[in-house]
Amino acid sequence: MKRFSILFCILVLGTTMLYGQTGPKLSFSKEVIEVGTHYLESLEVIKAEVAFTNTGDQPLVLTAAKGCCGTRVIDWPKEPIMPGESGLVNLQFRPAARAHQIRRTLTLTSNDPAGTSIIRITGEVLEGKAPDQ
């Protein structure tokens, strides 16, 4: 009976410790990055920053950062992000020279148990020039 009690305590303690750790956790302050309104007569390369934080209890390592539709990822942290620390992913793209809605995505792959995270980038391109010009 004494062996059973000790074994039971070890099992319960081990399970509690195992499930108490969350590992690395990639969190964003915004799931959608709004790049605003741009006008055809003054259309330039659009730049954006995506901020994230490791809200887990272990170091977060980004293994890939990919943009879609001609979106270039300029810079992303290659070093581990410690728990509670933040990082930035810098990206840029040149929108098509026509009026349209901007809909892009950024996919980050990390050691977060969730695997990949997708951030949406939205905005619009309108005909004409900016109202303040």
C-alpha positions as CSV (number, residue, x, y, z in Angstrom):
1,M,0.0,0.0,0.0
2,K,2.9,2.4,0.9
3,R,4.5,1.7,-2.6
4,F,1.2,2.4,-4.3
5,S,0.8,5.8,-2.4
6,I,4.4,6.9,-3.3
7,L,3.9,5.8,-7.0
8,F,0.6,7.7,-7.1
9,C,2.1,10.9,-5.7
10,I,5.0,10.7,-8.2
11,L,2.5,10.2,-11.0
12,V,0.3,13.1,-10.0
13,L,3.3,15.4,-9.4
14,G,4.9,14.5,-12.7
15,T,1.6,15.1,-14.6
16,T,1.0,18.4,-12.9
17,M,4.6,19.6,-13.7
18,L,4.3,18.5,-17.3
19,Y,1.0,20.3,-18.0
20,G,2.0,23.4,-16.0
21,Q,4.7,24.4,-18.6
22,T,3.4,26.1,-21.7
23,G,6.6,26.2,-23.7
24,P,7.2,29.1,-26.1
25,K,4.1,31.1,-27.2
26,L,4.1,33.5,-30.2
27,S,1.6,36.3,-29.5
28,F,0.7,39.4,-31.5
29,S,-0.8,42.6,-30.3
30,K,-2.8,42.7,-33.6
31,E,-3.9,39.8,-35.9
32,V,-4.5,42.3,-38.8
33,I,-2.0,44.9,-39.8
34,E,-3.7,47.9,-41.5
35,V,-1.4,49.7,-43.9
36,G,-4.0,52.4,-44.7
37,T,-5.1,54.1,-47.9
38,H,-2.6,54.8,-50.8
39,Y,-3.2,56.7,-54.0
40,L,-2.2,55.8,-57.6
41,E,-0.5,59.2,-58.3
42,S,1.8,58.9,-55.3
43,L,2.2,55.1,-55.1
44,E,5.4,53.9,-53.5
45,V,6.7,50.8,-51.8
46,I,4.6,50.0,-48.7
47,K,6.5,49.1,-45.6
48,A,5.1,47.5,-42.5
49,E,6.3,46.2,-39.1
50,V,4.8,43.2,-37.3
51,A,5.4,43.2,-33.6
52,F,5.2,40.0,-31.5
53,T,6.0,38.8,-28.0
54,N,7.0,35.5,-26.5
55,T,4.3,35.0,-23.8
56,G,5.5,31.5,-23.0
57,D,8.0,30.2,-20.5
58,Q,10.7,29.0,-22.9
59,P,12.8,30.7,-25.6
60,L,10.9,31.2,-28.9
61,V,12.8,30.5,-32.1
62,L,11.5,31.7,-35.5
63,T,12.5,29.3,-38.2
64,A,10.9,31.0,-41.2
65,A,9.1,34.2,-42.2
66,K,7.4,34.2,-45.5
67,G,5.3,36.8,-47.3
68,C,2.8,36.1,-50.1
69,C,2.1,37.8,-53.4
70,G,5.5,39.6,-53.8
71,T,5.7,40.6,-50.1
72,R,9.4,40.7,-49.1
73,V,10.4,39.9,-45.6
74,I,13.3,42.3,-45.0
75,D,14.3,41.4,-41.5
76,W,13.2,39.0,-38.7
77,P,14.9,37.9,-35.5
78,K,17.2,34.9,-36.0
79,E,18.2,34.8,-32.3
80,P,15.9,33.1,-29.7
81,I,13.4,35.5,-28.1
82,M,13.4,35.0,-24.4
83,P,10.1,34.8,-22.4
84,G,8.5,38.2,-22.0
85,E,10.7,39.8,-24.8
86,S,9.4,41.2,-28.1
87,G,10.6,41.2,-31.7
88,L,9.8,42.8,-35.0
89,V,9.4,41.5,-38.5
90,N,10.0,44.1,-41.2
91,L,8.4,43.6,-44.6
92,Q,7.7,45.6,-47.8
93,F,5.8,45.2,-51.0
94,R,4.9,47.2,-54.1
95,P,1.1,47.2,-54.7
96,A,-0.3,46.9,-58.2
97,A,-0.8,50.2,-60.1
98,R,-4.6,50.0,-60.1
99,A,-7.3,50.6,-57.6
100,H,-7.8,47.6,-55.4
101,Q,-8.0,46.2,-51.9
102,I,-4.7,45.2,-50.4
103,R,-4.8,41.7,-48.9
104,R,-1.5,40.0,-48.0
105,T,-0.3,37.5,-45.5
106,L,2.8,36.9,-43.4
107,T,3.4,33.4,-42.3
108,L,5.7,32.8,-39.3
109,T,7.0,29.4,-38.4
110,S,8.4,28.9,-34.9
111,N,8.9,26.3,-32.2
112,D,5.5,27.4,-30.7
113,P,3.4,24.3,-30.2
114,A,0.8,25.9,-32.6
115,G,3.5,25.7,-35.4
116,T,2.7,28.4,-37.9
117,S,1.0,31.8,-37.3
118,I,-0.5,33.8,-40.1
119,I,-0.9,37.6,-39.9
120,R,-3.1,39.5,-42.4
121,I,-2.1,42.8,-44.0
122,T,-4.9,44.9,-45.3
123,G,-5.3,48.4,-46.9
124,E,-6.5,49.9,-50.2
125,V,-5.2,51.7,-53.3
126,L,-7.5,54.4,-54.7
127,E,-7.3,56.3,-57.9
128,G,-6.2,59.9,-57.9
129,K,-4.0,61.7,-55.5
130,A,-4.0,62.1,-51.7
131,P,-6.5,64.7,-50.4
132,D,-3.7,66.8,-48.8
133,Q,-1.7,67.2,-52.1
